[in-house]
Amino acid sequence: MSGLYSQAALRQEIRQQVQNEGYETFADALIADVPHLLPVVRGLVQHEPGFHYLLQGPGQNIVAGNMLHLRPVPGERWLSWAHRLPMETNQNIVYGVGYILNDGGYYFVGIDASSLTHLQHDLWTTLLWEIAGFGLIGIAGGLFLSSIILKWIETTSMAARSIMQGDMSRRIPLRGTHDELDHLSESLNAMLDRNEALIVSLRQVSNDIAHDMRRPLSRMRQNLECAILEHVPADTMREQVGFAIDDLDAALEIFSSLLKLAQLESGAWNDELELLDPDQLLESVLDPYRPVMEDRGQELITKVMDACPTIMGHPVLLRQAFSNLIENAMRHTPEKTMITASIQTLDNKICVEIADNGPGIPLGAMHHVFDRFVRLDTSRTHDGNGLGLSMVKAIIQLHKGTITLSDNNPSLRCIVMLPVDIRK
């Protein structure tokens, strides 16, 4: 832009000089005709070597000046070196202005415009070099970027082939540049981590189903075999068939729980969230258990807030989760146990805590009780399929929350953290 501005400024300066010289010539001659201009032009030729002059008569004959004959054309003109004298030493471009005189003569005044042509030449040369330079930089940058992208694509392709061959732990290596490709690699690796976790979970579920379904199906087979034996009384047959139906119901309950657990982990309930008051929700869960705990000789203590922040959640699922935690505390603690349910805010989150002063569970088992079909030895005497806490964890994670177990010296504390507004 500066070069174009300089070119325009120089062109304007040359035009102004020529116009001023023409005005001065006519001012000195007083009358715009050949006789009056002749002595003035002769003097200018001798004393103004930087300008070029031409005075022609009405018949286009050269009267005075240092230029060759010109066609009498008025206005601005750009002339080649061939119209100048002497031609051997003046081969530059001339810019000038022509005037038609009162007596039909012609007067032309011009100036050497080589500085403008040189500037134009330099500008074009610079422009071409810049185009060539930027072109080379663009080609080199394109080749460099394409090599980076192709290398990343090849690395990603190799990782994909390894995963297809069974290496589920293979990941796309990060280049450490923290650019878009690294961000994309991190997203793909997170997806692969999720897929690996789901595949491992599926394998574990398959193994757990094969293990935990064996017992009710075996009992059902035994009961049915006893029912079809000869000389079996009708009452005994009905009893055995009833046992078989109970075992079948237990197997169906396992399948139903697994289906619901899979729906929770896939986020199928996300569209059914609504604004909830966690304080009222917890109270609605605890009220039905108060008389049951009194009959069992257990004490329920509640600690709630006066103004509890609201959350976005699924009321049925959260009631099921809190109910499961309360039932676990009731089942696995003896009489005269004190069970505490409290709610408070902590770091812009709702903290719901279910604690008791019972025997608790071993520290090493706290990280495994949320796995599918996990039942501690102390709970084998109670009904259940080992999916309750897995369901609770899936519900809490659906609400973008966390659930942890900790020692209450020596009893157990269950802490549920829920964000105040998961839409944020």
N, C-alpha and C positions, 0 to 999 in steps of 0.2 A: 504493500500500500504506500509506503514512503517513496518508493521508486516512481510509482504513478503520480504521486503528488509533485515530486521534483520535476518530472517531465512536463506536467501541466503548468507548473510555475515558470519553467524555462521557456516554454512555448509562449506564454503570456508576456514574458519579458521581451522576447525577440519581436513579437507583434507590436508591443508598445514602442520599442526603439524605432522601428520602421515608420510607424505612424507619426511619431514625434519628428523624425527627420523630414518626412513629407510635408508636415505642417510648417516647419521652419523654412523649407525651401520656398513654398508659396508665399510665406510671410516676407521673405527677403525679395522675391520677384515682384510683389504687389499685384501683378496681373498674371493670370494663368494662361499665358500663351508662349509660343516658342521664343520670340524676340526677347521678352523680359526674363525668361528662365535660362536663356543661353549663358549669359555671364555667370549666373549663380551656379549652374551645374558645372561649368568649367572650373570654378573655384573649388567646389566641393570635391571634384575628382582629384585635385592636387592636394587638398588639405585633409580629406577624410578617407584614408586608405581602407578603413574597416567597412565602408559601405560600397555599394555598386549602383551606378547611375546609368540611365539611358534616356536621351532626349531625341525624339524623332519628329520630323516635320509632317505636315499634312499628307505628303506623298510617301510616308513611311521611310524616308531616307534618314540615316543617322546624322544628327546634327552635333551631338556632344555625348560624352559618357565613356565608360570603360567596359561596355558590354556589346555583344552582337545584336543583330536585328531581332526584334520581337514583334509578334502579332499584337496589334493594339487592343488588348483585352483589359478592361478595367477590373479593379478589385484585387483580392489576395491571390498570389501565384507562388507555386513552388517550381523552381527551375533547376535543371541539371547543370553540371559544370560546362557543358558545351556552349552555353550562352554567355560565358564570361571571358574576359581578356586579362592577361594572356592565358591560353588554355593549358600550356605546359606546367604552370605552377598553381593553377586554380582548378581543382577538380572536385570541389565539394558542392553540396546543395546550397542553393540560394533561396531565401524567402523574401518576398517583396510585395509591393502594392503598386498597381498601375492606375494612371489617371488620364482621362481624355481631356485635352486642353480646349480652350475656347475657340481657337482657330483651327481645330481639327488635328492638332498635333498630339503626340503621346509622350507621357513622362512616366518613367519607372524608377523606383528607388527600392533597393534590397539590401540584405545583410547576409553574411556567411552564417548558415544554420548548421554547420558541421558539429557544433557542440550538442545540438539536439539530436542529430542522427547518431552521434557517438553514444549519447545517453540511451537512446532507444536500443542501439546495438548491445550495449552493456546490460540493459534490462532484459532483453530477450535471451542473451547468453546466460545471465543469472537464472532466469526462469527455467530455461531448458536444463541447466545443471541441477536446479532444485527438483524439477520433475524427475530427472534421472536419479538423483540421490534419494528422493522419497520413494521412487519406484523400487530401487534396490533395497532400501530399508524395509519397504512393505513386503517384497518377495522374501527377503531374509527372515523377517518376522513371521511371515506366513509359514515358511518352511520350518522355523523353529517351533512355532505353536503346533503345527501339524505333527511334528515329530513327538512333541510332548503328549498330544492327544492320542496319537497312534500307539505310543508306548503304554499309556494308561489303559487304552482299549485292549491291548494285548495282555497286559497284566490282569485286567478284569476277566478277560476270556479264559486265561489260564486258571484263575480262581474258580470260575464257573465250571470248567471242565473237571477240576478236582472235586468239586462238590457233587457233580453228576456221577462221578466214579465212586462216591460214598464217603468222601472226607468232609463231613458236615462241619468240622471245626475250621476249615479253611476260610480265610478272610482276605479282603482286598487291602494290600499294604498302603499306608498313608505316606505321602511324599514329604510331609512336614512343612509345606508352603502355606497352609491355611487358606488356600484359594478355593474357587468353586469346585474344582475336581476333588479336592480333599473333603469338602463338605458333602459332595455327592457320594464319595467313598464311605464316609461316616454313616450316611443315611442307608446305603446299601448294606453295610456291615450290621447296622442296627436291625434291618429287616432280616438278614441272615441269622442274627442272634435269636430273633423272635421265632423264625422258622425252626431253628434247631431246638429251641425250648419246646415248641409245640410238638415236634417229632419225638423228642425224648419223653414228653408228657404222654403222647399217644402210646408209645411203647410201654411206658410204665403202667398206663391205664389198662392196656391189653394184658400185661402180666398180672396186674392186680385183679382184673376180672376173672382171668383163668384160675387164680388162686382162691379168691373169695367166693366165687360162684360154685366152686367145687363142693363146698360143704353143704349148702342148702339143696343142691341138686342131688348129692349122694343120699342125704336124709330122705328126700322125696322119693328117690328110687327104692330105698329100703322100705319106706312106709307102704308104697304101692305094691312091692313084692309081698309084704306081709298081708296086704289086703286081698290078694288074689290066691292065697294059699287055700287048699281044700280044708273043709271042716272048720273054717274060721267063723265064729259067731258074727251075726250081723252087727251087733254093737261094736265089736272089735274092728270090723271092716270099716264102719263109719268113722270110728276114731282114727284109724290109720289114714283114711282119705282126708279127714280134717287136718291131720298133721301135714300131709302132702300139700294141701292147699295153703297152709300157713307158710311152708317153705317156698312155695311158688310166689306167694305175695312178697316174701322177703327178697326173692330174686328180682321181681318186678320193681320193687322199691329201689333196689340198687341201680337198675337201668334208668328209672325215672330221675334219680338223683344225679347220675352221670350226665344225662341229657340236659338237665337244668344247669349243671355246672359248666358244661360246654357252651351253652347259650350265654351264661354270664361272662365267661372268659373271652367270648367273641364280641362282646359289647352289644348284644342284641337288644338290651333293655335301655339303651341310652336315650331313646326318643320318648321315654315315659317318665322322665324326671319332672318334679314339680317343687315349688317352694315349700319348705317344711320348717317347723319349729322343733329343734331336737329335744328341747326340754319336755314339751308336751308329748312328743313321740316316745321318749323313754318312760314317762309316767304311764302312758297307755300300755306299754309292754309290762311294766312292773306290777300294776294293779291286780291282774288275774293270779299272780304268783304269791301274793301276800298270804291268803288263807292256806294255800298249800304248804308254804314254809312254816306257818304256825302249827299245822298238823304234824310236820316233821320235826318240830322243836328247833327250827332255825330262825334266825333273826335277820330281817332285811332293813338296812339303813340307807336312806337316800340323801344325797346332797346335790341340790339343783341350784340354778341361777335365777335371779329375779327377772332379768332382761337378757335372754339368750339370743345371740345373733341367729338369723335364719340361714339355712343351707338349701342347696338344690339336691334332691334325692328322690328315690323311689320308696314310698312309704311301706309297701308290703314287704319289699326285700329287706329294708332296714329293720323292720319289726322282726322278721325271721332271724336276722343276724343277732340282734340283741336278745331275742328269746332263746336262741341256741346257747349263747354265753351264760345266761341266767340258769338254764336247765343243766348245763355242765357243772356250774358251781353247786347247784342243789344236789345233783346225783352223786358227785364224787367227794362230798364232804359229809361228815357225821352229824349227829344231833348236836344242838347247842353251838352250832357254827354261826358266826356272824358274817353275813354277806353284805358288802357295801357297793352301791351303785352311785356314782357321782358324775357330774358334768361341769366343765369349766372351759374358759377360753385360754388359749396358749399360742402365742405367735400367730395371731390371726387365723387360728384353727380351733375347731371344737374338739375338746378332749373328753371322751367318755371312758370311764374307768370302772371295771367290774373286778372287785377284789374280795378275798375271803381269808379266814384264819384257819383253814383246814390243813390237811397234810401236804398239799401241794404236789408237784411232779418233779422228777429229777431234772437238774439243770441241762444235762445232755439231751433230754428229750424235748426241750422247748422249741428247738428249731425243726422238729420233725412232725409235731402234732398237726400241722396244717397240711401235710401231704395226704394224698388220697389213701383211703383204707388203712390208715395208721390208727391202731388202738393200743393204748398202753396196757401192760399186764394188769394194772389195778382196775381197769375198766372192763375186763372181759366178762365180768358177772352181770353187766348191764346190757340192755338191748342197744342196738346200733349197728351201723355198717361202716363206720370210720370215715364218713364223708361230711359230717356236720361242720367241723372246723374248716375243712377245705371249702365248703360252701360259704361260710362266713368270710373267709379271706377273699374269695372271688367277689362277694358283694361289696366289701369295703374297697377293693381295688377298682371296681366299677365306678365308685363314687370318688375316685382319685385320692383315696385315703390310705392309711397304713394301719396295721394291727400288729402288736408285739406282746410277748409274754415276758414277765420278769418275776424274780423271786420276791416274796413278801415276808420272808423270814418267819417261818419256813413255808408259808402258804403261797398263794399265786395271785398275781396281778395281771389283768388283761387290759391293755391300753389301746383304744381306737382313736385315731386322729383323722378328722374330716375337715376339708377346706370350707371356709365360710361361704364361698361362691365359686363352684368349680367351673362356671362359664367363663371366668376370667383367666 
